[in-house]
C-alpha cells in the first residue's frame, strides 16, 4: 500500500464508491420480464449511470427517461437523459417532472415501470402543486437548505408541496407494476426518503410537515403555507391500493460502502472501526465530536489502539449563518475537525460526498491533518472566521487540500475517514 496518508484515504474513498457502483448492484436486482412494455424512469445524481447499467443488463426492449444533475449525464442508447439544476431547482427540472409523469401515463397491468432513484432527486424533480409556482418550490428548497433540518424533515415537507413526490409518480403509473431500485443517501436507508420518494409513499404526513416548519422556524411563502394547511397537500399513504403490488429494493447504501472501506483498510494492515452509517446533526458539531474521539486515540491510545481508521457516514446539516460563503457540509465538518486536532501529529482525515460534489463547488470535500490550521494561518486564513462565515471551501483551497475526484455516478451520502497512525506517523509499506 502507499505510505502517503492522502493516497491511502483516497483509496478508501474509491473503495467505498466502487461498492455502490450501479453496474455491479443493478445486475443483482433485475426484475422478471413483463408481458407488456418496460418503461425506465429515474431521478438523482446517480440516475444516468444507473440507467446505463440497466440498459447493459436488460436483454429485452425498453424505453425511458431519467433526470440527473448538470454534468452528471452518462451515455445511454435507449433511455433519454435530461440534466437539471441541483441543489436549487430550475425550469429544466420542471420540464423533466412533467415528461416523467407523461411517460408513465396510460399504462396497463401488463407493463413494468422500473424506477432508478438516487439522492439529489428532490431538487431535480420540481413539480409544484396546483396554485404554487416554480418560484415557490425554489423558495421552499432554499429555506430547507438554510434551516439545519435533517434530511427526513426536509423531504417530508418537499413531498407535500409536489405533484410527483411522495409516491405520486408511482400512483400515476397505475395499474402498471413499479419496481424501485434505490441507491440510498439517507441515514437509516428509508427508501421513501430518498429523492423524497417519487415512487415510494412514506410515513410522514401533512401534519408532520407543518410541525417541521414550526420546529425549524422556516419562513415559507404564504401560498405554500396555505397549501400545507389544506387537504390538497395530502400525499398517497402506504396503504394506497394503487401502490399495493409495487416492490422496493435498496441496492446500495452507506452501510455497504463503509464496510467495504473497512475491509480494504484491514487488508492493508490497518484496523478499522465504523462509528455509524447514519450520523446526523450540525456539521461543525459532528466535526468537533470526531476530533475529540481521535485526540483520545492519538494521545491516550483509547478507546481504540492506533494505528486505526475511523469511519462514519450519514448526512450532516449546515445552518447558514451568513451569505456568500463557499463550501458544503463535508468541508464545514472538516474545518471544525481540523480546529479540534490542531497541532496533533499522526492524524489525517478525508471527508467527502460520495457523489463527488460537496455543496455547490466542484470538490467532493477536503483533506485535513494536524498541520492544517497552522498552514491556513501562514496563508493568511483565519479558520475560526471562515467557519463562522460558512466558508470552509476558501480555507481548504488556500492550502491546496480540496479533494476533487469529479462526479462518481453514485450517491450513498458522506464518507468520513480518519487515520490515526502509530509512533512516527508512518503507514505499513
MARVO-162417 format. One line per 4 residues: for each residue x, y, z of N, C-alpha, C, O. Coordinates in steps of 0.05 Angstrom, whole numbers. Example, Ala and Ser with C-alpha at 12.3 -4.5 7.8 and 13.67 -1.06 7.14 Angstrom:
residues 2
264:-114:156:246:-90:156:264:-66:156:285:-66:169  257:-45:142:273:-21:143:258:1:157:268:23:161
***
This chain:
residues 429
17:-24:0:0:0:0:17:25:0:41:24:6  5:47:-7:20:73:-7:26:81:22:9:77:40  49:93:26:56:104:53:47:133:55:51:145:76  34:144:35:24:171:35:-5:171:46:-22:158:34
-10:184:69:-37:183:81:-59:193:62:-81:182:61  -53:214:46:-73:224:27:-80:203:6:-104:199:-1  -60:189:-4:-65:168:-24:-81:145:-11:-99:134:-24  -74:138:13:-89:117:27:-118:125:31:-136:109:26
-123:149:40:-151:158:44:-166:160:18:-190:155:17  -152:168:-3:-165:169:-30:-173:141:-38:-195:137:-50  -157:121:-32:-163:93:-38:-187:84:-22:-204:68:-32  -189:93:2:-213:87:19:-238:97:5:-258:83:4
-237:122:-4:-260:134:-18:-267:118:-43:-290:112:-47  -247:112:-59:-252:97:-83:-264:70:-78:-281:61:-93  -256:57:-57:-267:31:-49:-296:33:-41:-313:17:-49  -302:54:-26:-330:58:-17:-348:64:-41:-370:53:-42
-338:80:-60:-354:87:-83:-358:62:-101:-380:57:-111  -337:46:-104:-339:22:-120:-360:2:-110:-373:-12:-125  -363:1:-83:-383:-17:-71:-411:-8:-78:-430:-24:-76  -415:17:-87:-441:27:-94:-444:30:-125:-462:44:-134
-426:18:-140:-426:20:-169:-451:8:-180:-457:-15:-176  -468:24:-195:-493:14:-205:-490:-11:-223:-507:-28:-222  -469:-12:-239:-466:-35:-257:-463:-61:-241:-472:-82:-251  -452:-59:-218:-449:-83:-201:-476:-89:-187:-484:-112:-186
-488:-69:-175:-511:-74:-158:-537:-79:-173:-554:-94:-164  -541:-66:-196:-566:-69:-211:-569:-98:-221:-591:-109:-221  -547:-110:-231:-549:-138:-241:-560:-157:-220:-571:-178:-227  -556:-151:-195:-565:-168:-173:-594:-164:-167:-606:-179:-151
-607:-144:-179:-635:-138:-173:-653:-134:-197:-671:-118:-197  -647:-149:-219:-663:-147:-243:-691:-159:-238:-693:-181:-227  -712:-145:-247:-739:-156:-243:-745:-177:-264:-731:-180:-284  -767:-191:-260:-777:-210:-280:-787:-195:-305:-797:-172:-303
-785:-207:-328:-793:-194:-353:-824:-192:-354:-837:-212:-347  -835:-170:-362:-864:-167:-363:-875:-177:-389:-860:-182:-409  -902:-180:-390:-915:-187:-415:-916:-163:-434:-914:-166:-458  -918:-140:-422:-920:-115:-438:-894:-100:-440:-872:-111:-442
-896:-73:-440:-874:-56:-443:-857:-53:-418:-867:-58:-395  -832:-46:-421:-814:-39:-399:-808:-9:-401:-795:0:-421  -816:6:-381:-811:35:-381:-791:41:-358:-797:34:-335  -769:53:-364:-749:61:-343:-752:91:-338:-750:107:-356
-755:98:-313:-755:125:-304:-735:129:-282:-726:109:-270  -727:153:-276:-708:156:-254:-701:185:-249:-706:203:-265  -690:190:-225:-682:216:-217:-660:214:-196:-662:197:-178  -641:232:-197:-620:233:-177:-592:237:-190:-589:235:-214
-573:242:-173:-546:247:-183:-532:222:-193:-512:224:-207  -544:199:-188:-533:174:-199:-551:161:-219:-546:139:-228  -573:174:-227:-593:161:-243:-583:155:-272:-591:134:-283  -567:172:-283:-557:167:-311:-539:142:-311:-541:125:-329
-521:140:-292:-504:116:-290:-520:91:-285:-515:69:-295  -541:94:-268:-559:71:-263:-573:63:-289:-577:39:-294  -582:83:-304:-596:77:-329:-577:63:-349:-585:43:-362  -552:72:-351:-533:59:-369:-528:30:-360:-526:12:-377
-526:25:-334:-522:-2:-324:-546:-19:-329:-543:-43:-336  -570:-8:-326:-594:-24:-331:-596:-32:-360:-603:-54:-367  -590:-13:-378:-590:-19:-407:-572:-43:-413:-580:-61:-429  -549:-43:-402:-530:-65:-407:-540:-92:-398:-535:-113:-410
-555:-91:-375:-563:-116:-363:-590:-126:-374:-597:-150:-370  -606:-109:-387:-633:-117:-395:-633:-125:-425:-625:-109:-442  -640:-150:-430:-639:-160:-457:-666:-160:-472:-670:-176:-491  -684:-143:-463:-710:-141:-476:-714:-111:-484:-699:-94:-475
-733:-106:-501:-739:-78:-509:-746:-61:-484:-758:-71:-465  -738:-36:-485:-744:-18:-463:-743:11:-474:-732:16:-496  -756:29:-460:-754:57:-465:-754:72:-439:-761:60:-418  -746:97:-439:-746:110:-413:-734:138:-413:-726:149:-434
-735:150:-390:-726:177:-386:-717:180:-357:-731:173:-338  -693:192:-353:-683:198:-326:-672:226:-326:-665:237:-346  -672:238:-302:-662:265:-298:-639:265:-278:-642:252:-257  -618:279:-284:-595:280:-267:-584:308:-265:-594:326:-279
-565:313:-249:-553:339:-246:-536:347:-270:-525:329:-284  -535:373:-276:-517:382:-297:-489:371:-293:-477:373:-272  -478:360:-315:-451:349:-314:-450:320:-305:-428:309:-304  -473:308:-299:-473:281:-288:-484:261:-308:-488:237:-301
-489:269:-333:-500:251:-353:-482:228:-360:-457:230:-357  -493:206:-368:-478:183:-378:-490:174:-405:-514:180:-410  -474:162:-422:-484:154:-448:-503:130:-446:-497:109:-435  -527:134:-457:-547:114:-458:-558:111:-486:-559:131:-501
-565:87:-494:-574:82:-521:-604:83:-524:-615:93:-544  -618:74:-504:-648:72:-506:-662:89:-485:-687:92:-487  -648:99:-466:-660:115:-444:-651:144:-448:-627:149:-449  -669:162:-449:-662:191:-452:-653:202:-425:-665:196:-404
-632:218:-425:-622:230:-401:-625:260:-403:-617:273:-423  -638:272:-383:-642:301:-382:-626:311:-358:-625:298:-337  -613:334:-361:-599:347:-339:-614:371:-329:-627:385:-344  -613:375:-303:-626:397:-290:-609:407:-266:-588:396:-261
-619:427:-253:-603:440:-232:-606:426:-205:-627:415:-198  -585:427:-190:-583:417:-162:-562:434:-148:-540:438:-160  -566:444:-124:-588:438:-105:-613:455:-107:-633:449:-94  -612:477:-124:-636:494:-127:-649:487:-153:-636:488:-174
-675:480:-153:-689:471:-177:-689:492:-199:-686:516:-194  -693:483:-224:-696:502:-246:-718:493:-266:-730:472:-261  -721:508:-287:-742:502:-307:-737:475:-321:-756:462:-328  -712:468:-325:-706:442:-337:-716:419:-320:-727:399:-331
-714:421:-294:-724:401:-276:-755:400:-277:-767:379:-275  -767:423:-279:-796:425:-282:-806:410:-307:-825:395:-306  -792:414:-329:-799:400:-354:-795:370:-351:-811:354:-360  -773:362:-338:-767:334:-334:-789:321:-317:-798:298:-324
-799:334:-297:-820:323:-280:-845:318:-296:-858:297:-294  -852:338:-313:-876:335:-329:-873:312:-349:-892:297:-354  -850:310:-360:-846:288:-380:-845:261:-367:-854:241:-379  -835:259:-342:-836:233:-328:-865:225:-322:-872:202:-325
-881:244:-314:-909:238:-309:-923:229:-334:-940:211:-334  -916:242:-356:-928:234:-382:-918:206:-390:-934:190:-402  -893:200:-384:-881:175:-392:-896:151:-380:-897:129:-392  -907:154:-356:-919:132:-342:-950:132:-344:-963:115:-332
-960:151:-360:-990:152:-362:-1000:132:-383:-985:127:-402  -1024:123:-379:-1036:105:-399:-1025:77:-400:-1029:64:-421  -1012:68:-379:-1000:41:-379:-1021:20:-371:-1041:27:-359  -1015:-5:-376:-1033:-27:-369:-1020:-44:-347:-997:-40:-340
-1036:-63:-337:-1026:-80:-316:-1005:-100:-326:-991:-113:-311  -1002:-102:-353:-981:-119:-364:-954:-105:-367:-934:-118:-373  -954:-79:-363:-929:-63:-366:-914:-62:-340:-925:-66:-318  -888:-57:-342:-870:-55:-319:-856:-28:-320:-845:-20:-341
-856:-14:-297:-841:11:-294:-818:5:-275:-822:-3:-252  -794:10:-284:-770:8:-267:-761:36:-260:-753:51:-277  -761:42:-234:-754:69:-224:-726:68:-212:-721:53:-194  -707:84:-223:-680:85:-214:-676:111:-198:-675:132:-209
-675:108:-172:-676:131:-154:-651:133:-138:-641:114:-127  -640:157:-137:-616:162:-121:-618:190:-109:-636:206:-116  -600:196:-90:-600:222:-77:-597:245:-96:-584:243:-117  -610:267:-89:-609:291:-106:-634:294:-122:-639:316:-133
-651:273:-123:-675:274:-139:-696:294:-129:-713:303:-144  -695:302:-103:-714:321:-93:-712:348:-108:-732:359:-116  -688:358:-111:-684:383:-125:-688:380:-155:-696:399:-169  -682:357:-166:-683:352:-195:-712:348:-205:-716:348:-229
-731:344:-186:-758:339:-194:-777:360:-183:-795:354:-168  -774:386:-190:-793:406:-181:-819:401:-196:-820:397:-221  -841:401:-182:-868:397:-194:-888:409:-175:-902:394:-161  -890:435:-175:-907:448:-154:-936:441:-156:-947:437:-178
-948:439:-133:-977:432:-131:-993:454:-143:-984:477:-146  -1018:448:-151:-1036:469:-162:-1037:493:-144:-1041:491:-120  -1035:516:-156:-1035:541:-140:-1007:551:-132:-1004:573:-123  -987:534:-136:-960:541:-130:-944:544:-156:-952:534:-177
-921:557:-154:-904:561:-177:-876:549:-173:-869:541:-151  -860:549:-194:-833:540:-191:-818:558:-172:-802:548:-156  -823:584:-172:-810:602:-153:-817:594:-124:-800:596:-106  -842:586:-120:-850:577:-93:-834:552:-85:-824:550:-62
-830:534:-103:-815:509:-96:-786:516:-92:-773:504:-75  -775:535:-108:-748:543:-103:-745:556:-76:-725:551:-62  -764:573:-68:-763:586:-42:-764:565:-19:-750:568:1  -781:544:-23:-782:523:-3:-755:509:-1:-745:504:21
-743:503:-24:-717:489:-24:-695:505:-11:-680:495:5  -694:531:-17:-674:548:-5:-678:550:26:-659:550:41  -703:552:34:-709:553:63:-700:527:77:-690:527:99  -706:504:64:-698:479:75:-667:476:78:-657:468:98
-653:484:57:-624:482:57:-611:499:78:-590:493:89  -624:522:85:-613:540:104:-622:535:133:-612:547:152  -641:516:136:-654:512:162:-638:496:182:-642:499:206  -620:478:173:-607:460:191:-624:435:197:-616:419:214
-647:432:184:-664:409:189:-652:384:177:-638:385:157  -657:361:190:-647:335:179:-661:328:153:-683:339:147  -649:311:137:-660:304:111:-688:293:113:-704:298:95  -694:278:133:-721:266:136:-742:288:138:-764:286:126
-736:309:153:-755:332:156:-757:346:130:-780:353:121  -735:351:116:-736:366:91:-753:351:70:-769:364:56  -749:325:68:-763:310:47:-792:306:54:-809:303:36  -799:306:79:-828:305:87:-842:331:78:-865:329:69
-829:353:81:-841:379:71:-842:379:41:-862:386:29  -820:371:28:-819:372:-1:-842:356:-14:-855:366:-33  -847:333:-4:-867:316:-17:-896:326:-14:-913:318:-29  -900:345:5:-927:355:8:-932:381:-7:-953:393:-5
-912:390:-22:-917:414:-39:-912:406:-69:-907:423:-86  -914:380:-74:-906:369:-101:-929:352:-113:-946:342:-98  -928:350:-139:-947:331:-153:-933:306:-163:-945:290:-177  -907:303:-156:-892:279:-165:-879:264:-142:-873:240:-146
-874:277:-120:-860:264:-98:-880:249:-79:-904:250:-83  -869:235:-60:-885:221:-40:-902:199:-52:-925:194:-42  -893:184:-72:-907:162:-84:-926:170:-107:-938:153:-119  -927:196:-113:-946:205:-134:-938:196:-162:-956:190:-178
-912:194:-168:-904:184:-194:-912:155:-198:-920:147:-220  -910:139:-177:-918:111:-179:-948:109:-182:-959:92:-197  -963:126:-168:-992:126:-170:-1001:133:-198:-1021:122:-208  -986:150:-211:-992:158:-239:-988:135:-258:-1000:134:-280
-971:116:-251:-965:93:-268:-985:71:-265:-986:53:-282  -1002:71:-245:-1022:50:-240:-1040:47:-264:-1048:67:-276  -1046:22:-273:-1043:-3:-259:-1017:-19:-265:-1015:-42:-258  -998:-6:-278:-972:-19:-283:-958:-24:-257:-961:-9:-238
-942:-45:-255:-926:-51:-232:-901:-33:-232:-889:-30:-253  -894:-22:-209:-870:-6:-207:-850:-19:-189:-856:-26:-166  -826:-23:-199:-804:-34:-182:-783:-12:-180:-771:-3:-199  -778:-4:-155:-759:18:-150:-732:6:-141:-731:-9:-121
-711:14:-155:-684:6:-147:-671:32:-136:-668:51:-151  -663:31:-111:-656:56:-97:-627:54:-87:-619:35:-74  -612:75:-94:-586:80:-82:-590:100:-59:-596:123:-64  -587:91:-35:-595:107:-11:-573:126:-2:-550:118:2
-581:151:1:-563:171:14:-575:181:40:-569:202:49  -594:165:51:-609:173:74:-599:158:99:-598:134:98  -593:172:121:-587:158:145:-609:139:153:-632:147:156  -602:114:157:-623:94:164:-634:80:139:-648:59:142
-628:90:115:-636:77:90:-666:73:86:-674:53:76  -682:92:95:-711:92:89:-714:100:60:-710:123:53  -722:81:42:-723:88:13:-744:109:7:-742:122:-14  -764:112:24:-785:132:19:-774:160:22:-787:180:13
-751:163:34:-740:190:38:-719:197:16:-712:220:14  -710:177:1:-690:183:-20:-704:198:-42:-724:188:-53  -694:221:-49:-706:238:-70:-735:245:-64:-750:250:-82  -742:245:-38:-770:250:-30:-789:229:-40:-813:234:-43
-779:205:-46:-796:182:-53:-816:186:-76:-840:183:-71  -807:193:-100:-827:196:-122:-844:172:-127:-866:174:-136  -832:148:-123:-847:123:-128:-853:107:-102:-862:85:-103  -847:119:-79:-850:105:-54:-863:122:-33:-852:143:-25
-887:115:-24:-900:131:-3:-886:128:23:-875:107:29  -886:149:39:-873:148:65:-892:152:88:-916:156:84  -882:150:112:-899:151:136:-906:180:143:-927:185:154  -888:199:137:-892:227:145:-917:239:132:-920:237:108
-935:251:148:-959:262:136:-958:293:136:-938:305:143  -980:305:127:-981:334:124:-977:348:151:-964:369:152  -988:337:173:-984:350:199:-955:348:207:-945:367:220  -941:326:200:-913:325:206:-898:347:192:-880:359:203
-905:352:166:-892:373:151:-896:400:164:-877:416:167  -920:406:173:-926:431:187:-910:433:213:-900:454:220  -908:411:227:-893:411:252:-863:417:247:-850:432:263  -852:406:226:-824:411:219:-820:441:211:-800:453:219
-839:452:197:-837:480:190:-835:497:215:-819:516:217  -851:491:235:-851:506:260:-826:501:276:-813:519:287  -818:475:278:-795:468:294:-769:482:285:-753:491:301  -766:484:259:-742:495:248:-746:524:239:-729:535:224
-768:536:247:-773:564:243:-769:572:214:-755:592:208  -780:557:196:-777:563:167:-796:584:158:-820:585:166  -787:602:142:-803:624:130:-810:616:102:-794:620:83  -834:605:98:-843:596:72:-863:615:60:-877:629:75
-865:617:33:-885:635:21:-913:629:31:-920:607:38  -929:651:32:-957:648:42:-972:627:26:-988:612:38  -968:626:0:-983:606:-16:-975:578:-8:-992:560:-8  -950:574:-1:-941:547:7:-954:539:34:-964:517:37
-955:558:52:-967:552:78:-997:547:76:-1008:530:89  -1010:562:58:-1038:557:54:-1043:529:43:-1062:515:50  -1025:521:24:-1028:494:13:-1023:473:34:-1038:454:35  -1002:476:50:-996:456:71:-1019:454:91:-1022:433:104
-1034:475:95:-1056:475:114:-1082:465:101:-1103:466:114  -1081:455:76:-1104:444:63:-1101:415:57:-1079:405:56  -1123:401:55:-1122:372:49:-1111:366:21:-1104:343:16  -1110:386:4:-1099:382:-23:-1069:374:-22:-1059:362:-41
-1056:379:1:-1028:373:4:-1023:343:11:-1001:334:10  -1044:329:19:-1041:302:29:-1028:284:7:-1037:284:-16  -1008:269:14:-994:251:-4:-1006:223:-2:-1019:217:18  -1002:206:-22:-1011:178:-20:-1000:165:5:-978:169:13
-1017:148:17:-1008:134:41:-996:107:34:-998:98:11  -983:95:53:-971:69:48:-992:48:44:-986:25:35  -1018:54:49:-1039:35:45:-1054:40:19:-1075:27:13  -1045:58:2:-1058:65:-23:-1059:40:-41:-1037:28:-47
-1082:31:-49:-1085:6:-65:-1071:8:-92:-1064:-13:-103  -1067:32:-102:-1053:35:-128:-1024:27:-126:-1011:21:-146  -1013:26:-102:-985:21:-98:-980:-7:-85:-957:-14:-79  -1002:-22:-81:-1000:-46:-65:-981:-67:-77:-968:-81:-62
-981:-70:-104:-964:-91:-115:-936:-83:-123:-922:-99:-135  -928:-59:-116:-902:-50:-123:-880:-61:-105:-885:-71:-83  -855:-60:-115:-832:-70:-100:-811:-49:-97:-808:-31:-114  -796:-50:-75:-774:-31:-70:-750:-47:-62:-751:-64:-44
-727:-40:-74:-701:-53:-67:-680:-32:-64:-674:-17:-82  -668:-31:-40:-645:-13:-36:-620:-29:-45:-612:-49:-34  -608:-19:-67:-587:-34:-80:-559:-25:-72:-539:-38:-77  -557:-2:-59:-531:8:-49:-537:27:-26:-557:41:-26
-519:28:-7:-523:45:17:-497:51:30:-476:40:24  -498:70:48:-474:78:63:-463:54:79:-439:51:82  -481:38:90:-472:16:107:-454:-4:91:-433:-12:101  -463:-10:67:-448:-28:50:-421:-16:42:-400:-30:43
-421:10:35:-396:23:27:-377:26:49:-352:22:45  -386:32:73:-368:35:96:-355:8:103:-332:7:110  -371:-14:101:-360:-40:107:-338:-47:87:-318:-59:94  -343:-40:61:-323:-46:41:-297:-30:46:-275:-41:43
-300:-5:55:-277:12:61:-262:0:85:-237:0:85  -277:-10:105:-264:-21:129:-248:-46:121:-226:-51:131  -260:-63:104:-246:-88:96:-221:-81:80:-200:-95:83  -222:-61:63:-198:-53:48:-176:-44:68:-153:-53:64
-182:-28:87:-162:-19:106:-150:-43:121:-125:-44:125  -167:-61:130:-156:-84:145:-138:-101:127:-118:-112:136  -144:-102:101:-127:-116:83:-100:-103:79:-81:-116:70  -99:-77:86:-74:-62:84:-59:-61:111:-39:-46:114
-69:-76:130:-55:-77:156:-64:-55:176:-50:-51:196  -86:-41:170:-96:-20:188:-123:-29:199:-141:-34:183  -125:-30:225:-151:-37:237:-171:-14:230:-163:8:226  -197:-21:228:-217:-1:221:-241:-4:239:-249:-27:246
-253:19:246:-276:19:263:-297:37:250:-292:59:242  -322:27:248:-344:42:237:-360:53:260:-372:38:275  -360:79:264:-375:92:286:-405:89:281:-420:81:299  -414:96:257:-442:94:249:-444:101:220:-428:116:209
-465:90:207:-471:98:179:-493:118:177:-502:124:155  -503:128:200:-526:146:199:-524:169:218:-543:176:232  -500:182:219:-496:205:236:-508:230:224:-504:236:201  -524:244:240:-536:269:232:-529:291:253:-519:285:274
-536:315:246:-530:338:264:-515:360:249:-508:356:226  -510:382:263:-495:404:252:-467:394:244:-453:382:261  -458:400:220:-433:391:210:-410:399:228:-392:382:234  -410:424:237:-388:433:254:-387:419:281:-366:413:292
-411:412:292:-412:398:318:-403:369:315:-388:359:332  -411:357:293:-402:329:288:-372:329:283:-358:310:291  -361:349:270:-332:351:266:-318:353:292:-297:340:296  -328:370:311:-315:372:337:-316:346:352:-298:339:367
-339:332:350:-342:306:364:-322:286:353:-309:272:369  -319:284:327:-299:266:315:-271:273:324:-254:256:329  -265:299:326:-239:308:334:-233:299:363:-211:291:369  -253:301:380:-249:292:408:-243:263:410:-226:255:426
-256:247:393:-251:218:393:-222:212:384:-208:196:397  -214:224:362:-187:217:352:-165:229:368:-142:219:369  -170:252:382:-150:262:401:-144:242:423:-122:238:430  -166:230:432:-163:209:454:-146:186:444:-130:175:459
-151:178:419:-135:156:407:-106:164:404:-88:149:412  -102:188:392:-74:196:387:-58:200:412:-34:194:413  -70:211:433:-55:219:457:-56:197:479:-37:195:494  -77:181:480:-80:162:502:-85:133:492:-88:115:509
-85:130:466:-89:103:455:-114:89:464:-115:65:469  -136:105:467:-162:95:474:-183:112:461:-178:136:456  -207:103:456:-217:76:462:-209:55:441:-215:31:444  -194:63:421:-183:44:401:-153:47:399:-143:70:402
-139:25:395:-110:27:393:-102:35:365:-113:26:345  -82:52:363:-71:60:338:-50:40:329:-37:27:345  -45:38:302:-59:53:281:-87:43:276:-92:19:278  -105:61:269:-133:54:265:-145:74:246:-138:97:245
-164:64:231:-180:81:213:-208:83:225:-222:63:229  -217:108:230:-243:113:240:-261:121:216:-255:140:202  -283:107:213:-302:112:191:-329:120:201:-338:110:222  -342:138:187:-370:144:193:-384:154:168:-371:164:149
-411:151:168:-427:161:146:-452:174:156:-455:179:180  -470:181:138:-494:195:145:-495:222:131:-479:227:113  -512:239:140:-515:265:127:-517:287:148:-538:289:161  -497:303:151:-498:325:169:-512:349:156:-519:347:132
-517:370:171:-531:393:160:-514:418:167:-498:418:185  -519:439:151:-506:465:155:-527:486:158:-543:490:140  -527:500:180:-545:523:184:-529:547:174:-509:554:185  -539:560:153:-526:583:142:-528:607:161:-550:616:168
-505:617:169:-504:640:187:-498:666:172:-502:688:183  -490:664:147:-485:688:131:-487:679:102:-486:656:95  -489:698:84:-490:693:55:-462:698:43:-447:714:53  -457:683:21:-432:688:7:-410:668:12:-390:667:-3
-413:651:33:-392:631:38:-393:609:18:-414:603:6  -370:595:15:-368:573:-4:-363:547:12:-348:547:32  -374:526:2:-369:500:15:-395:485:21:-417:495:17  -392:460:29:-414:443:36:-410:431:63:-393:440:79
-427:411:69:-427:400:96:-401:386:102:-392:385:125  -388:373:82:-363:358:88:-340:377:94:-324:372:112  -337:399:78:-316:417:84:-320:432:110:-301:438:124  -346:438:117:-351:450:142:-345:432:165:-333:440:185
-353:406:163:-346:386:182:-315:386:187:-306:386:209  -300:386:164:-272:382:166:-257:406:177:-237:403:190  -268:430:172:-255:454:183:-258:454:214:-239:460:228  -282:447:224:-285:445:253:-267:422:264:-256:425:285
-266:400:250:-249:378:258:-220:387:259:-206:381:279  -210:401:238:-182:410:237:-176:428:261:-154:427:272  -195:445:269:-190:462:292:-187:446:317:-173:453:336  -202:423:318:-201:406:342:-176:389:344:-170:379:366
-161:385:323:-137:369:324:-112:386:318:-90:375:314  -115:412:319:-93:429:313:-68:423:329:-68:422:354  -46:418:315:-20:413:327:-15:384:335:7:378:345  -34:366:331:-31:338:339:-21:323:315:-34:322:294
2:310:317:13:295:295:-1:268:291:-16:259:309  3:257:268:-5:229:262:-36:226:260:-46:205:264  -50:248:253:-78:247:247:-82:258:219:-74:280:213  -96:242:202:-101:250:175:-130:243:169:-139:222:175
-145:262:156:-173:257:152:-182:265:124:-170:283:111  -202:252:114:-216:259:90:-246:258:95:-256:239:106  -260:280:88:-289:280:89:-299:288:62:-291:308:51  -317:271:50:-325:276:23:-353:264:18:-361:244:30
-367:277:-1:-393:266:-10:-387:245:-32:-372:250:-50  -399:222:-29:-394:200:-48:-404:205:-76:-397:190:-95  -420:226:-80:-428:233:-108:-407:249:-122:-409:254:-146  -386:259:-107:-364:274:-119:-367:304:-117:-348:318:-125
-389:314:-106:-393:343:-103:-403:349:-75:-423:337:-66  -390:367:-62:-398:376:-35:-409:405:-38:-394:423:-42  -435:408:-34:-446:434:-37:-448:443:-66:-456:427:-83  -441:467:-72:-444:478:-99:-418:482:-114:-418:492:-137
-396:474:-102:-370:477:-115:-363:451:-130:-379:433:-132  -338:449:-140:-330:426:-155:-315:405:-139:-305:386:-151  -312:409:-113:-298:389:-97:-318:371:-82:-340:379:-77  -308:347:-77:-325:328:-61:-322:333:-31:-339:325:-16
-300:345:-24:-294:350:5:-266:360:7:-257:376:-10  -252:351:27:-225:361:32:-209:341:50:-221:324:62  -183:346:51:-165:332:70:-158:351:93:-159:375:90  -151:339:115:-141:355:138:-122:338:155:-124:314:155
-104:352:168:-87:338:187:-80:358:209:-90:380:211  -62:350:227:-55:366:250:-41:392:243:-37:409:260  -32:395:218:-19:420:209:-37:439:193:-29:460:186  -62:430:188:-79:446:171:-83:475:180:-81:493:165
-90:478:206:-96:505:216:-71:522:215:-73:546:208  -47:511:221:-23:527:220:-17:535:191:-8:557:186  -22:517:173:-17:524:144:-36:545:135:-29:562:119  -61:543:144:-80:564:137:-72:591:148:-74:612:135
-62:591:173:-53:616:185:-30:628:169:-30:652:165  -11:611:160:11:621:143:0:633:117:12:652:106  -22:622:107:-33:631:82:-52:655:86:-64:665:67  -53:665:111:-69:688:116:-99:682:121:-116:700:119
-104:657:128:-132:649:132:-137:645:162:-123:631:176  -159:658:172:-168:655:199:-190:633:199:-212:638:191  -183:609:208:-201:586:206:-227:591:221:-248:584:211  -225:603:244:-249:607:260:-268:627:246:-292:623:246
-256:648:234:-273:667:220:-286:654:195:-309:659:189  -270:637:182:-281:623:158:-304:605:166:-324:603:152  -302:591:188:-323:573:198:-348:590:204:-370:581:198  -344:613:217:-367:629:224:-382:640:199:-406:646:201
-368:641:177:-380:651:152:-388:629:133:-395:634:110  -387:604:143:-393:581:126:-376:581:100:-387:577:78  -350:586:103:-333:590:80:-309:570:82:-286:578:77  -315:545:88:-294:525:91:-279:520:65:-255:514:65
-294:522:42:-281:517:16:-257:536:13:-236:527:4  -260:561:19:-238:581:16:-214:573:33:-191:576:25  -220:564:57:-198:557:76:-182:533:65:-157:534:65  -195:512:56:-180:489:46:-168:494:18:-147:483:12
-181:510:2:-169:518:-24:-143:533:-20:-125:529:-36  -141:549:1:-117:565:5:-93:548:11:-70:557:7  -97:524:22:-74:506:29:-73:482:10:-57:463:16  -88:482:-11:-86:460:-31:-97:434:-21:-87:413:-30
-116:434:-3:-126:409:8:-154:401:-1:-167:384:12  -164:413:-22:-190:405:-32:-188:377:-45:-167:370:-56  -209:362:-43:-210:335:-55:-229:336:-79:-252:342:-76  -218:331:-103:-233:334:-128:-233:309:-146:-219:308:-166
-249:289:-138:-250:265:-155:-268:267:-179:-267:251:-197  -285:288:-180:-305:291:-201:-329:274:-195:-329:258:-176  -351:277:-211:-375:261:-207:-369:231:-208:-355:222:-225  -381:217:-189:-375:188:-186:-396:170:-199:-390:147:-204
-420:180:-204:-441:164:-215:-457:149:-195:-474:133:-202  -453:154:-169:-469:142:-148:-471:162:-125:-460:184:-127  -486:155:-105:-490:173:-82:-501:158:-58:-525:153:-56  -483:151:-40:-491:138:-15:-483:156:9:-476:146:30
-485:182:4:-481:202:25:-452:206:31:-434:200:15  -447:216:55:-420:226:62:-402:203:73:-412:185:86  -377:205:67:-357:187:78:-336:203:93:-324:222:83  -333:196:118:-312:209:135:-293:187:143:-300:167:156
-268:191:135:-246:171:141:-224:186:155:-212:204:144  -217:177:179:-197:190:195:-176:169:203:-182:149:217  -152:173:195:-130:155:200:-113:166:223:-103:188:223  -110:149:244:-92:156:266:-70:135:266:-74:111:270
-46:145:260:-23:127:256:-8:122:282:-14:136:302  10:103:282:25:97:306:50:115:309:51:136:297  68:107:326:92:123:331:107:129:305:112:111:289  115:153:301:129:161:277:111:169:254:120:181:234
85:164:257:66:173:237:66:158:211:54:167:191  80:135:210:82:120:185:59:100:180:45:93:199  56:92:155:38:71:148:54:46:140:77:48:131  41:22:143:55:-2:134:62:1:104:45:10:88
86:-6:96:94:-3:68:90:-28:53:96:-29:29
***
